[in-house]
Amino acid sequence: MKNSVQLVINVVLALAVAVLFYLHFASKPAAARQKPVAVATTLTDTTSTATVTDEPADIVAVADTNKVAYVESGKLLDGYQGMKDARKSFETKARRWEAQNQTLVRGFQTAVQQYQQKAEGVTQEQRASTEQQLQGRQAQVAQEQEKLQRQAQEEEAKMTQQVLERINKQVEKYGKQNGYRLILIAAPSGTIAYGRKDLDITAPVLKHLNDEYRGAKK
């Protein structure tokens, strides 16, 4: 019955994977850890390295060389309606993926329980054959879980990138229209060690973002 004990352990491991899989979705959105880009910066989903842009044809207000400000990334992302809607959409998909994962795990668990109930009444050859089938099924479950996790990660990255690209574009537009030479990003990681509060334009930039987003949805 050594193999039977191993199968029980495998079921426990499969259930543990299911819990971890759920926690991946239940944890705070990864997008909240991203750093939005400001004028003269370009954001990717993994870095906040600044690169200077030069598009004078799009500038509405004449830039003042002394007009510099910053925005707080956390407040900008948390308050942006576009990010809120994207997170809700992702969470809906995540619940579907978790339901599929739970179905896979429950199906495998049921198959093992059925085997355990009948194991004493079958021959050694039949037990060996059934255990081999269960081990193959366990491998299939693991593959399907990996597929679901990859799908979730890819979808999350895509969602985040789309939102950040929109933020980048609109912050740049706001900066040009209001004559800013530079808008910096203040993030928890310490991109800006110190900034005077009168240079914090998070609120007006956030209003600009939400006004543009709501207008685009009409």
C-alpha positions, 0 to 999 in steps of 0.5 A, a space after each residue: 500500500 506504499 503507492 496508496 499512501 503516496 497518492 494520498 500525499 499527492 492529493 494533499 499537494 494538489 489541494 495545496 497548489 489549488 490554495 496557492 493558485 487562489 491566493 495568487 488571484 486574491 492577493 492585491 492586484 499586481 498593477 498597484 505595484 507598478 509605477 506610472 510614467 510622467 512627462 519626459 518618462 516612459 513606464 514599462 511594467 517592470 521599470 520606471 527608467 526615465 527617457 526624455 521625449 521631444 515633441 514640441 509640435 504637441 505642446 500647447 503651453 510654453 514650457 517654463 524651465 522652472 516649472 517642475 512637479 511630481 505625482 504620487 504613483 499610488 494615489 494616481 493608480 488607486 484613484 484612476 477609474 480606468 485602473 479600477 475598471 480593469 481590476 474588476 474585469 481581471 477579478 471576474 476572469 480570475 474567479 472563472 480560472 479559479 473555478 476551473 482549477 477547483 474542478 480539476 482538483 476535486 475531480 482528481 480527489 474524487 478519483 483517488 477516494 474511489 480508488 481507496 474505497 475499492 483498493 482492498 477488493 482488487 488484485 495487485 495488478 489492478 491496483 498497480 494499473 489504477 495507480 498508474 492511471 491516477 498518477 497520469 491524471 495527476 500530471 495532467 491536472 498539474 499541466 492544466 494548473 500551469 496553463 491557467 496560471 500562465 493565462 492569468 499572468 499574461 492577462 494581468 500583464 496585458 491589462 496593466 500595460 494597457 492602463 499604464 500606456 493610457 496613463 502615460 499618454 494623458 499625463 504627458 498631454 497634461 504636462 504639455 498643456 500646462 507648460 511643465 518642463 518635467 513631471 516626476 514620479 513619487 513612488 514608495 520605492 524612493 524615486 523622489 526622496 523629498 518634494 515640496 507639497 506645492 509641487 505635488 500635482 497628483 490631484 489635478 492630474 488624476 482629475 484630468 485622467 478621470 475626465 478623459 476616461 469618462 469622456 472616452 466611455 461616452 
